[in-house]
Amino acid sequence: MPKSDSLSTMRLESHYGDRVAPCLADRPASFFAFFQDAVRRNPDGEALVAGPDRLTWRDLDRLSGLIAAGLAARGVRKGCRVTMLLSNRKEFVLTLLAAVRLGAITVPLNIREQRPAIAYLAERIAPTVIVHEASLAHILPEPTGSAPNFVRVAVGPCEGSFPFEALLEAGPAPAPADVGEEDTLFIVPTSGTTGLPKAPMLSHMSVIHSGIVFADALGLRAGDRSVVAIPMSHTSGIISTFASFVRVAGTIILLPEFKAPSFLATASAERMTHTLMVPAMYDLCLRNPDLASFDLSSWRIGLYGAALMPSSTLVALAQTFPSLSLMNAYGTTEAGGPATLMRPEETASYRESVGRAIAGVELAVMDDTGRELPPGETGELWIKGPAVGHGFWRDAEATAREYTGGWCHTGDIVRMDAEGRVYLVDRKKDMLNRGGFKIASLEVENALHEHSAVIECAIVGRPVEVLGERVHAFVRLAQPVAEDELKAFCRARLADYKVPESFTFTTDPLPRNAGGKVLKRLLRERM
């Protein structure tokens, strides 16, 4: 696919004091300017569909300007934090763009988060305003001496909070704030797979680079329409999808949650061309008995991440949607979103790879002493580039630990082949140790995923004496299957010590964070 003009010229630049990375020579100076480019190019084109509401790019500009005036009247200034506890709805996008106009820092929170983590973040971040779902008011923290008071703005009737609609009545849109491209644009809290969330910062430059480069890598174009069923509060929603669609001035169609029947109905009615989902969501679509009744002929880009796609699902998708380009993508919040992409022509041949680095991204596989490893060897993936975050909010210790000279330490164990394709092995913290034998949970999960009855699964270590850990599988089933059958299935594909020795079966979805990754911490607590 040919490169856009914006990617034809990249140059080395110095940023954040000690970093040097290849950057786009021609880029907007701020996210507000990035958004205004979309408004100018496609003012009357459909930008956002959310339930019955349909807004053009001109509408987004006008309404977010009024909301910016309302936020300013409630104390929001350049550098203030505006926290959002909102589902996929128009108010999410409008609040984000209003904060951008004011030069404020947007902090999107996962609506599945609970009060202790929200209180912890409020104390750390000290928001000026929290815009929240009325139904979630009960999990907002009470102001304390260490967590300054904040203004509550509710979407829907809510005692003790200003109504969101009142923000529209404060007056004309204020002039856009003067911001630098290294200024923080988003704080996107990590989803807490291992404990309390951290608060990685992403600058205007970071998000703009991700949006431009990823849109180009996918071949997005004007007129593309994305159905978003993953949380907008995660980098997959706010950067990989929203920022990329700002780049092409396309259309975002928001769903508050994923249910296969409603997703398929919306995709058909809205002539969807693009979506990003986890593999289990694709599998549920394929299993829908009414799949053939939906017209999905416009669908051309199917992105997935957070897990590998089972080969049976890849085959079924190729047979059902022969014109669909399936692409596996990988990235982390701390690295600014997408970092690798598997080209569609290689997806079937390299199913276990998450692809190669996208433009401007450097990758290295490092050992525990910080030395680069040769192709084929296993180590931690480090990422460098203009989109990489510039640290954690007011946490110098975490910043020093997880960033080195502009390189982000991902915590993911990988190997990389001679052509630069990356293969995920496991998270550092998810490796099992059974009597001295190291077991990658991802390898066992991939084997189980090949069974036709398995919708999703997760491998954790069951603590035992002597051996230390035994392999335990949490498995969500489409239909009943005997434990012995799954053991035999795995035994034909894995070394004997890697075969699960015990199972927990469920028909309910496994707990996941906003990025689609299974929350193994919660599964371990269940044992």
Secondary structure, DSSP 8 states (H G I E B T S, - for coil): ----GGGS-EEEEEETTTEEEEEESS--SSHHHHHHHHHHH-TTSEEEEETTEEEEHHHHHHHHHHHHHHHHHTT--TT-EEEEE--SSHHHHHHHHHHHHHT-EEEE--TT--HHHHHHHHHHH--SEEEEEGGGGGGS----SSS---EEEEES--TTSEEGGGGGGS-S--------TTSEEEE-----SSSS---BEEEHHHHHHHHHHHHHHHT--TT-EEEE-S-TTSHHHIIIIIIHHHHHT-EEEE-SS--HHHHHHHHHHTT--EEEE-HHHHHHHHH-TTGGGS--TT--EEEE-SS---HHHHHHHHHH-TT-EEEEEEEETTTTEEEEE--HHHHTTTTT--BEE-TT-EEEEE-TTS-B--TT-EEEEEEESTTS---BTT-HHHHHHHEETTEEEEEEEEEE-TT--EEEEEEGGG-EEETTEEE-HHHHHHHHHTSTTEEEEEEEEEEETTTEEEEEEEEEESS---HHHHHHHHHTTS-GGGS-SEEEEESS---B-TTS-B-HHHHHHH-
